[in-house]
Every structure is written in C-alpha cells, then in structure tokens.
C-alpha cells in the first residue's frame, strides 16, 4: 500500500510506502524533545483547555479589533466542530532537496 503526501517548499506530492510512512511518523512522535506522552484523561483535559483558550483569544482579539465578526464566527464555528474530537491530526511533510531536482 502507498501513501501520497505533500512535500515541503510547496514542490508537490510524493509517494511513500505505507510501512515507511508509519515508521517515519513513529521516529518523529517518539522524540521526547518534541512530544510528551499523555494519558487519555490528560489529553482530554488539555483539549478542553485549548478550546477555552481559543474562545478567550477570540473575545480579546475581537475587542481589540484584531479580527472582525466574520473571522470570529469562522474560528468559533470550527472550534465548535472539534468538540467531539479534541485530538489533532498528524501528517508528515517530507523534506525535499533542491540540488536533486533537474533544472
């Protein structure tokens, strides 16, 4: 099985075997300098905290006229849509090297 994913620098898609994609993802996710393992309960608490923080930020930003009514509604709509699944999604972005591309 294959995965089609994006590359950095907006250079288009790349194709990676599924097993390699998972292996690459686990190397990144297991890096304790980047990620901390949470229990399900801790993750739920952090997710709810983030949802509250986003709401508070929209209140502050709107009051300071940093965002308008439409932007506030947009942010809050998608914030509400994520209440059922508080966990984010992870996807890899493969790095490309310019010197390997033909000119």
C-alpha positions as CSV (number, residue, x, y, z in Angstrom):
1,X,0.0,0.0,0.0
2,X,1.2,3.5,-0.8
3,X,0.6,7.0,0.7
4,X,0.5,10.2,-1.3
5,X,1.6,13.1,0.8
6,X,2.9,16.6,0.4
7,X,6.4,17.8,0.4
8,X,7.9,21.0,1.9
9,X,8.7,24.1,-0.1
10,X,5.4,23.5,-2.0
11,X,7.1,21.3,-4.5
12,X,4.2,18.9,-5.0
13,X,3.3,15.4,-3.8
14,X,5.5,12.4,-3.0
15,X,4.6,8.7,-2.8
16,X,5.8,6.6,0.1
17,X,5.1,3.1,1.1
18,X,2.7,2.9,3.9
19,X,5.0,1.0,6.2
20,X,7.8,3.6,5.6
21,X,5.3,6.4,6.3
22,X,4.3,4.8,9.7
23,X,8.0,4.2,10.5
24,X,8.9,7.8,9.8
25,X,6.0,9.1,11.8
26,X,6.9,7.0,14.8
27,X,10.5,8.3,14.8
28,X,9.1,11.8,15.0
29,X,6.4,11.1,17.5
30,X,8.7,9.1,19.8
31,X,11.1,12.1,20.1
32,X,10.6,13.2,23.7
33,X,12.0,16.6,23.0
34,X,9.1,17.3,20.7
35,X,6.2,15.3,22.2
36,X,5.1,14.3,25.6
37,X,3.0,11.1,26.1
38,X,-0.3,11.8,27.8
39,X,-2.9,9.6,29.2
40,X,-6.4,9.8,27.6
41,X,-7.6,11.8,30.6
42,X,-4.7,14.2,30.4
43,X,-5.3,14.6,26.6
44,X,-9.0,15.4,27.2
45,X,-8.2,18.0,29.8
46,X,-5.6,19.6,27.5
47,X,-8.0,19.6,24.6
48,X,-10.8,21.3,26.6
49,X,-8.3,23.8,27.9
50,X,-7.2,24.6,24.3
51,X,-10.9,25.0,23.3
52,X,-11.4,27.5,26.2
53,X,-8.2,29.4,25.3
54,X,-9.3,29.7,21.7
55,X,-12.6,31.1,22.8
56,X,-10.9,33.6,25.1
57,X,-8.5,34.6,22.4
58,X,-11.4,35.4,20.0
59,X,-13.0,37.6,22.7
60,X,-9.8,39.5,23.3
61,X,-8.9,39.8,19.6
62,X,-12.4,41.0,18.6
63,X,-12.4,43.5,21.4
64,X,-9.1,44.9,20.2
65,X,-10.4,44.9,16.6
66,X,-7.7,42.4,15.5
67,X,-10.4,40.1,14.0
68,X,-13.8,41.1,12.6
69,X,-17.2,39.5,13.1
70,X,-16.8,37.1,10.1
71,X,-13.4,35.9,11.3
72,X,-14.7,35.4,14.8
73,X,-17.7,33.4,13.6
74,X,-15.4,31.3,11.4
75,X,-12.9,30.5,14.2
76,X,-15.7,29.7,16.6
77,X,-17.6,27.5,14.1
78,X,-14.6,25.3,13.6
79,X,-13.7,25.4,17.2
80,X,-17.2,24.0,18.0
81,X,-16.9,21.4,15.3
82,X,-13.8,20.0,17.1
83,X,-15.6,19.5,20.4
84,X,-16.4,15.9,19.6
85,X,-12.8,15.0,18.6
86,X,-10.4,17.2,20.7
87,X,-7.3,15.4,19.4
88,X,-5.5,16.8,16.5
89,X,-4.3,15.0,13.4
90,X,-0.8,14.2,12.4
91,X,0.7,14.1,9.0
92,X,4.2,14.1,7.7
93,X,5.6,16.7,5.4
94,X,8.6,15.2,3.6
95,X,11.6,17.4,3.0
96,X,12.9,17.9,-0.5
97,X,16.4,18.8,-1.7
98,X,16.7,21.4,-4.4
99,X,20.0,20.0,-5.7
100,X,18.3,16.7,-6.6
101,X,15.8,18.4,-8.9
102,X,16.7,18.8,-12.6
103,X,16.7,22.4,-13.9
